[in-house]
Amino acid sequence: MDNLKAIIEALIFVSDVPVTSSRIEGVLEDVKEKEISFAINDLIREYEERSGGIFLKEVAGGYQFRTGEAVGSWVQKLKGQKQASLSPAAMETLAVVAYRQPVMRSEVEKVRGVDISGTLRGLLEKNLIRIVGRKDVPGRPMIYGTTGKFLETFGLKTLSDLPTLREFKELGE
């Protein structure tokens, strides 16, 4: 296919969520996933080399166009938005869920030492965490985990991209 990169670029551009190689393969029925991967890697390299305002990044198991940090404030100004932020309590709760998932509310509260019902509700509303099931214990409490939106928001390919405890200690030194 002569215009494979252009087609893939357009598919990723119009998607609201990261697009997987297999999803692209489903759209381009006659193209093998290996060809798609080569085309995506070429696109990633081309965007990196031109050092423009946007780049292509693998996040949340798929590919998505992102704006560079250097132009972020201009994009926010155009869109009339302030940068969305989470309170320290929400960040702490989210970190506990991310690192200990699947996790019950009581386990997060034990780590944090405070009631997290409001914070948990806010993270659910922002679609950063989700209910992944119920624990098979008396009362069948809900258990929580992170979402694809969490990975997308923090620019992670997978949960294994989260920094380790050792990396946190090295940052502090």
MIKE-400865 format. One record per atom (N, C-alpha, C): x, y, z. Coordinates in steps of 0.05 Angstrom, whole numbers, plus 5000, padded with zeros to 4 digits. Each point is the difference from the previous one (the first is absolute). Layout:
! MIKE-400865
XYZ ...
***
This chain:
! MIKE-400865
501749765000 498350245000 501850255000 499750164980 501850234996 499750215022 497750055009 499550215019 499449905028 501349775007 499449875026 500650195023 502350135000 500650185023 498050235002 499150114978 498150225000 497349905011 499249764993 497549895010 500249955030 502249885009 500349945028 500150265016 501550204990 500150265012 497250125004 498449994979 497350115001 498249845020 500349745001 498449845019 500750075029 502650035006 500850075027 499150295006 500250174981 499350285004 497150045007 498249864987 497150045005 498949855024 501649825012 499049855022 500250165026 498049975017 499950135026 501749855021 500649754994 501449835019 502449884986 502049905015 502349874986 499149774983 501249984976 499249804981 502149775000 499049765002 501949775000 500649914972 502349874997 500749894973 497949814990 498949835018 498049814992 497450144991 499450235012 497650154991 500450114972 502550104995 500750104973 499949774980 501049765008 500049774983 497149924993 498250035019 497149954995 498850184980 501050254999 499050194980 501349954973 502649945000 501549954976 500249704996 497949874992 499949715000 502249864984 501050134979 502049874982 502950055009 500450145022 502750075009 500749855025 502349885001 500949845023 500950195022 499849905025 500750165023 502950085000 501849834989 502850064998 500450264983 498650024977 500250234983 499050255015 497949965015 498850225016 502050105021 501349815013 502050075021 502350154988 501049914977 502250144986 499150294993 497650034990 499050274992 499750185024 499049895022 499750165025 502750085010 502049825001 502650075009 501350214983 499549994973 501050214982 498750275007 497449995005 498650255008 501150125026 500449825020 501150095025 502750144996 501749874985 502750114994 499850264985 498350024980 499750254985 499150235017 498149955018 499050215017 502250095020 501549805010 502250075019 502150174986 500749924975 502150144985 499350294994 497450054995 499350274992 499650195024 500049885024 499850165025 497950224999 497649924991 497850194997 498350025026 497750104996 498250045023 498449755008 500049804982 498649755007 501949774995 499449785013 501549754996 498249765003 500949784991 498449755002 501349835022 498349915019 501049865023 498349755005 501349795010 498649765008 499150045029 497449995004 498950035027 497649815003 499649905024 497649845006 499649774980 502149884991 499849784982 499450074971 500050264993 499550084973 501750244993 499350144979 501550234990 498250245000 501250235007 498550255001 501850244994 498950204987 501550254996 499850165026 502350125007 500250165024 501350264993 499450215016 501450254996 502550005018 502050144990 502550015015 499750195024 501649955021 499950165024 500550304994 501850054981 500750284994 497750164989 498049874989 497750144988 497449975016 500249855022 497649945016 498550255010 501550205009 498750245010 498450154978 501049994976 498750134977 497449854993 500149745001 497649844994 497950055021 500850015026 498150055021 498850284997 501650194992 499050284996 497950004977 500549864978 498149994978 497449875009 500249785015 497749855008 498550135024 501350205012 498850135023 499849825024 501949835003 499949815022 502550045018 499549965026 502349985018 500849715000 502649955006 500949735001 498649855022 498849784993 498649845020 502049895021 499250025024 501949905021 498449845021 501449845014 498849845021 501150105027 498350005020 500950085026 502149805011 501650085019 501949825012 498749745010 497650035012 498649775010 499249814978 499150114977 499249844977 502549864989 502250144998 502549884989 500949785018 499950035026 500849795019 498249764997 497450044999 498149784997 500549864973 500350154979 500549894974 502649835000 502050105013 502649855001 499649745014 498650005022 499549755015 498549804983 497950094987 498549834982 501749894978 501650184987 501749914978 502049795008 501350045022 502149815008 499049755014 497650015012 499149775015 497649864987 499150084977 497649894988 500349704994 497849865001 497350095009 500050045030 498750215008 500150085029 497250085009 499549945026 497550085012 500350285012 497750135003 500050275012 501349995028 499449805016 501149995027 503049975000 501149874980 502949974998 501350274993 498750164983 501150264993 499850185025 497749995014 499750165024 502049935021 500749755002 502149915020 502750134993 500650014974 502650124992 499950305004 497850134992 499850295002 499450105028 498649845015 499350085027 497650185003 498550034978 497650185000 497849874983 497650105003 497749924984 500450104972 499649834980 500650084972 497550004983 497649985012 497649964984 499650234979 500450255008 499750224982 502150004978 502449955008 502349994981 499649774980 499149775010 499549774983 497850064979 497950135010 497850084982 501050194978 501750195007 501150184980 501849864980 501649815008 501749854982 498349834981 497849895011 498249844983 498750184979 499150245008 498750194982 501950094978 502650035007 502050084980 500949764983 498949775006 500749754985 502949935002 501350065023 502849935004 500149735014 497949935015 499849735012 497349894993 499849745005 497449864995 499649785020 497649915002 499449775017 500649754983 501849835009 500849774985 498749745009 498550025022 498649765010 499450035029 499449775012 499449995029 501849795012 501050055024 501649825015 498349785011 500949754999 498549785010 500449965030 499150205015 500149995029 497350105010 499449975026 497450105010 499650294993 497650074991 499350274992 500650054971 501649834987 500850024972 500750294992 502050125013 500850274993 501050034972 499650234988 501050054973 503050035000 501249914978 502950044996 500450184976 502150165002 500650214981 502649954985 500150114976 502550004984 500050244982 502250054987 500250234982 498749934973 499750214984 498749974973 502050074978 499249964976 501550084977 500450305000 498050155009 500250295002 502350085019 500449845021 502250055019 502649984985 500449794984 502449964985 500450234980 497850074986 500150214980 500750275013 498850065023 500450265014 502950035009 501249785009 502750015010 502149914980 499149964975 501949944978 501449735003 498649805011 501249745004 499049804979 501849834991 499149784982 498549795015 501249925023 498749795017 500650075029 498849855018 500550055029 502949945007 501449834985 502849945006 501850244995 498950214987 501650254996 499950185024 498449935021 500050165024 502849995013 501050225011 502649995013 500049815024 502349875004 500349825022 500750155025 499849875023 500850135025 502950094999 501749844988 502850074998 500350264984 498550034978 500250244984 499050245016 498049975017 499150225016 502250085020 501349805012 502250075019 502350144986 500649924975 502250134985 499250294993 497550054995 499150284995 500450185024 499649885024 500350155025 502950065007 501849854988 502850045007 501450224986 
***
